[in-house]
Amino acid sequence: MKIQHVLSAAAMLAATGLAQAQIDPLHARSMAASCSGCHGTNGNAMPGMASLAGVPKEITTQKMLDYKAGRVPAATIMHQLAKGYSDEQIAAIAGYFAAQKK
């Protein structure tokens, strides 16, 4: 009986850790605000710059991971910015922009 309580407690702790691993949508919005200088408020950029609003999360995530890994030739500040975020944070930012209206 005692082992069952220990296993239940361990399962609850593991589930709590997984729940905490997700990023709050307001935090994702705050992180995405650093992109507004080039990509516009809510991802709607001015002419000549890529808009991120409505772009599928998977596409933006992959592009950011490519910048982070150096798979894209260095021509912008994106390499430095991408390296400042964890993969989970990048996915959260991409999800925020994907949910915005074009």
Residue frames as qw, qx, qy, qz and C-alpha x, y, z in Angstrom:
[[0.000, 0.886, 0.465, 0.000, 0.00, 0.00, 0.00],
 [0.324, -0.782, 0.087, 0.525, 2.83, 2.39, 0.86],
 [0.410, -0.118, 0.582, 0.692, 4.53, 1.88, -2.50],
 [0.212, 0.656, 0.648, 0.324, 1.28, 2.82, -4.25],
 [0.146, -0.940, -0.209, 0.228, 1.29, 6.20, -2.44],
 [0.409, -0.551, 0.377, 0.622, 4.90, 6.81, -3.43],
 [0.361, 0.197, 0.696, 0.589, 4.16, 5.98, -7.07],
 [0.080, 0.831, 0.539, 0.115, 1.07, 8.21, -7.06],
 [0.253, -0.874, 0.004, 0.414, 3.07, 11.09, -5.60],
 [0.425, -0.303, 0.539, 0.661, 5.81, 10.62, -8.21],
 [0.292, 0.483, 0.696, 0.443, 3.24, 10.61, -11.02],
 [0.042, -0.926, -0.365, 0.083, 1.69, 13.82, -9.70],
 [0.344, -0.721, 0.228, 0.557, 5.08, 15.54, -9.51],
 [0.405, -0.006, 0.657, 0.636, 5.90, 14.49, -13.07],
 [0.176, 0.704, 0.628, 0.281, 2.56, 15.80, -14.33],
 [0.184, -0.919, -0.155, 0.314, 3.11, 19.10, -12.51],
 [0.405, -0.472, 0.425, 0.658, 6.49, 19.47, -14.19],
 [0.327, 0.304, 0.702, 0.554, 4.96, 18.91, -17.61],
 [0.027, 0.867, 0.495, 0.044, 2.26, 21.48, -16.94],
 [0.279, -0.845, 0.055, 0.453, 4.85, 24.05, -15.91],
 [0.521, -0.135, 0.535, 0.652, 6.88, 23.41, -19.07],
 [0.291, 0.671, 0.555, 0.397, 4.24, 25.09, -21.23],
 [0.228, -0.025, -0.061, 0.971, 4.62, 28.82, -21.78],
 [0.148, 0.648, 0.542, -0.514, 1.81, 31.13, -20.76],
 [0.437, 0.655, 0.473, 0.395, 0.20, 32.81, -23.81],
 [0.079, -0.995, -0.052, 0.015, 0.76, 36.26, -22.27],
 [0.540, -0.596, 0.429, 0.411, 4.45, 35.44, -21.89],
 [0.601, 0.251, 0.583, 0.486, 4.56, 34.38, -25.54],
 [0.212, 0.901, 0.317, 0.208, 2.95, 37.70, -26.49],
 [0.322, -0.907, 0.172, 0.213, 5.56, 39.57, -24.45],
 [0.610, -0.286, 0.550, 0.494, 8.41, 37.70, -26.14],
 [0.499, 0.532, 0.560, 0.394, 6.83, 38.35, -29.56],
 [0.009, 0.976, 0.153, -0.154, 6.81, 42.09, -28.84],
 [0.427, -0.602, 0.416, 0.531, 10.57, 42.12, -29.46],
 [0.485, 0.205, 0.688, 0.500, 9.79, 41.28, -33.10],
 [0.233, 0.835, 0.472, -0.156, 7.53, 44.30, -33.66],
 [0.147, -0.731, 0.239, 0.622, 10.31, 46.68, -34.68],
 [0.020, -0.300, 0.738, 0.604, 10.78, 44.81, -37.96],
 [0.056, -0.216, -0.933, -0.281, 7.76, 42.53, -38.32],
 [0.323, -0.392, -0.249, -0.825, 5.10, 44.93, -37.04],
 [0.423, -0.159, 0.567, -0.689, 2.68, 44.92, -34.16],
 [0.790, 0.120, 0.473, -0.371, 0.93, 41.55, -34.01],
 [0.606, -0.061, 0.704, 0.365, 3.09, 40.35, -36.90],
 [0.493, 0.773, 0.387, 0.096, 1.65, 42.66, -39.57],
 [0.544, -0.310, 0.194, 0.755, 4.77, 44.17, -41.10],
 [0.243, 0.782, -0.075, -0.569, 5.24, 47.27, -43.18],
 [0.816, 0.576, -0.033, -0.038, 5.95, 46.78, -46.91],
 [0.413, 0.709, -0.539, 0.190, 9.37, 45.29, -47.57],
 [0.154, -0.384, 0.820, -0.396, 9.48, 43.17, -44.40],
 [0.389, -0.132, -0.891, -0.194, 8.04, 39.70, -43.87],
 [0.590, -0.373, 0.123, -0.706, 4.72, 39.61, -42.03],
 [0.093, 0.157, -0.958, 0.223, 4.41, 36.83, -39.49],
 [0.534, 0.101, 0.427, -0.723, 0.68, 37.12, -38.77],
 [0.845, 0.278, 0.106, -0.444, -1.22, 34.03, -39.83],
 [0.464, 0.512, -0.719, -0.077, 1.90, 32.11, -40.92],
 [0.908, -0.239, -0.320, -0.123, 1.60, 28.48, -39.75],
 [0.580, -0.750, 0.312, -0.057, 3.43, 27.83, -36.50],
 [0.908, -0.067, 0.308, 0.278, 5.53, 25.04, -38.02],
 [0.599, 0.652, 0.088, 0.457, 6.93, 27.31, -40.74],
 [0.085, -0.900, 0.210, -0.372, 7.93, 30.14, -38.39],
 [0.777, -0.548, 0.310, 0.001, 9.34, 27.67, -35.86],
 [0.890, 0.146, 0.230, 0.367, 11.50, 25.98, -38.48],
 [0.403, 0.781, -0.026, 0.477, 12.78, 29.30, -39.85],
 [0.347, -0.854, 0.270, -0.278, 13.72, 30.48, -36.35],
 [0.872, -0.341, 0.329, 0.120, 15.45, 27.17, -35.58],
 [0.776, 0.448, 0.131, 0.424, 17.37, 27.49, -38.86],
 [0.099, 0.876, -0.178, 0.436, 18.55, 30.97, -37.85],
 [0.644, -0.687, 0.295, -0.160, 19.46, 29.69, -34.39],
 [0.908, -0.120, 0.337, 0.220, 21.49, 26.79, -35.82],
 [0.148, -0.650, 0.444, 0.599, 23.24, 28.97, -38.40],
 [0.551, 0.245, 0.749, 0.275, 21.67, 27.16, -41.37],
 [0.330, 0.882, 0.318, 0.109, 20.70, 30.51, -42.93],
 [0.559, 0.308, -0.063, 0.767, 23.45, 32.84, -44.18],
 [0.300, -0.606, -0.380, 0.632, 24.00, 35.67, -41.70],
 [0.210, 0.429, 0.343, 0.809, 22.48, 38.81, -43.20],
 [0.364, -0.691, -0.195, -0.593, 20.23, 40.10, -40.44],
 [0.219, -0.478, 0.592, -0.611, 19.97, 40.31, -36.68],
 [0.865, -0.152, -0.178, -0.443, 17.79, 37.17, -36.67],
 [0.734, 0.159, -0.610, 0.254, 20.70, 34.88, -35.78],
 [0.134, 0.239, -0.581, 0.766, 21.40, 36.75, -32.56],
 [0.569, -0.203, 0.140, -0.785, 17.73, 37.01, -31.65],
 [0.875, -0.023, -0.388, -0.290, 17.01, 33.34, -32.29],
 [0.587, 0.179, -0.674, 0.412, 19.94, 32.24, -30.15],
 [0.126, -0.281, 0.468, -0.829, 18.39, 34.10, -27.21],
 [0.750, -0.113, 0.094, -0.645, 15.34, 31.81, -27.08],
 [0.429, -0.140, 0.890, -0.060, 14.91, 28.16, -26.17],
 [0.092, -0.102, -0.838, -0.529, 13.26, 25.91, -28.75],
 [0.085, -0.571, -0.795, 0.185, 10.13, 25.91, -26.57],
 [0.007, -0.648, -0.182, 0.739, 10.08, 29.72, -26.49],
 [0.054, 0.237, -0.581, -0.777, 10.50, 29.87, -30.28],
 [0.102, -0.327, -0.900, -0.271, 7.54, 27.53, -30.71],
 [0.072, -0.661, -0.602, 0.443, 5.45, 29.70, -28.35],
 [0.023, 0.538, -0.132, -0.832, 6.32, 32.88, -30.26],
 [0.087, 0.045, -0.770, -0.630, 5.52, 31.16, -33.57],
 [0.084, -0.483, -0.871, 0.023, 2.20, 30.00, -32.14],
 [0.006, -0.649, -0.328, 0.686, 1.36, 33.53, -31.07],
 [0.111, 0.413, -0.390, -0.815, 2.00, 34.91, -34.58],
 [0.056, -0.136, -0.911, -0.384, 0.13, 32.02, -36.23],
 [0.038, -0.589, -0.771, 0.241, -2.97, 32.98, -34.25],
 [0.011, 0.540, 0.075, -0.838, -2.88, 36.64, -35.40],
 [0.570, 0.693, 0.429, -0.102, -5.04, 37.94, -38.22],
 [0.541, 0.129, 0.362, 0.748, -3.37, 38.93, -41.49]]
